Amino acid sequence: MTGNLLIIMSDEHQARAMGCAGHPFVQTPNFDRLATDSLRFTNAYTPSPICVPTRAAFAAGRYVHQIRLWDNAMPYIGDPPGWGHALQSKDIPVESIGKLHYRKADDPAGFDVEHIPMNVVGGVGMVWASIRKEDERISPDARMLGDYIGPGDSKYTDYDAAVVTRTRQWFAERAADDDGRPWCLFVGLVAPHFPLVVPERFFNLYPLEALPEVKLHPRDGHPRHPWVEKQNAFMDSESKFRDERERLTAIAAYYGLCSWLDSNVGEILSALEASGMAGDTTVVYTSDHGDNAGARGLWGKSNMYEESAAVPLMIRGPRVEPGTCDTTVSLIDLSETVTDHFGADLPGRRPGRSL
């Protein structure tokens, strides 16, 4: 067991959308700085390209087909027990700040305290565009990406700002506490998840006229796979753009949200440093899944293309040698890493391997 553990998980951050991952224009100076001191996994993947099942699988350390929580209407309730419960059984303080996407705050989900949690609305959730029962498929009335796209503030950007503020406070409180036990803190940020609204200074980093063409767009003669065509037809975000300028605005807003996320992670890491606990804290950054962000004329996630299924993953800590690792890993492995870090035990066989 070596010190504290800080896990930062964003929502919908495309693995390639970082300067350190070789993206040709996205600006992420804080991620790039973190990467220089971290082990960055270049082939990390989500266990499901949908929010709720991913987070349940990560919590439990088991694949979706093992926990049987398949979609956004089946949130985690603390069963099967996961890494949080393993830490609690070992008397390790384990808390969360921000987005979890579990069922509700009073479920025994493995945290001693959930600070300003964002969970599934009403504890119920919704399944859009289900393929299994086509005659029962439901389509939202509003645009998935939001009625307004562009510079500004949204409930999600306000929420992320509140998560950063609460995290800074948490570090200060913990540093002043005389509890000498190592701790685990999970911080959940929402960006770059839609709506595609981002503070103006980050939107302005990506002038519309400078954006390159997206890859494999159907209008350029690249037909989509029939299954993907059928899935997309029910929530065709591309067809709902008002004009070409709004489509480009959506791309700029997505990458702007990646830079907004980068700024927030930078603030969190600076606060950790200021608390005096950075030297004793292993830091993990990842996301629950990616976003197609216009590739193939697709938006959101929900498929197995690289843009949707690959996730960023880097670990910085006293026992971690900086560099890159090309071995294919997943958030299931990260789950196993959490228990391994604290020498905790979770009964039952799990498929992950500690990173």
Secondary structure by P-SEA (a helix, b strand, c coil): cccbbbbbbbccccccccccccccccccaaaaaaaaaccccccccccccccaaaaaaaaaccccccccccccccccccccccaaaaaaaaccccccccccccccccccccccccccccccccccccccccccccccbbbbccccccccccccccaaaaaaaaaaaaaaaaaaaaaaccccccbbbbbbbccccccccccccccccccccccccccccccccccccaaaaaaacccccccccccaaaaaaaaaaaaaaaaaaaaaaaaaaaaaaaacccccbbbbbbcccccccccccccccccccccccbbbbbbbccccccccccccccaaaaaaaaaaaaccccccccccccc
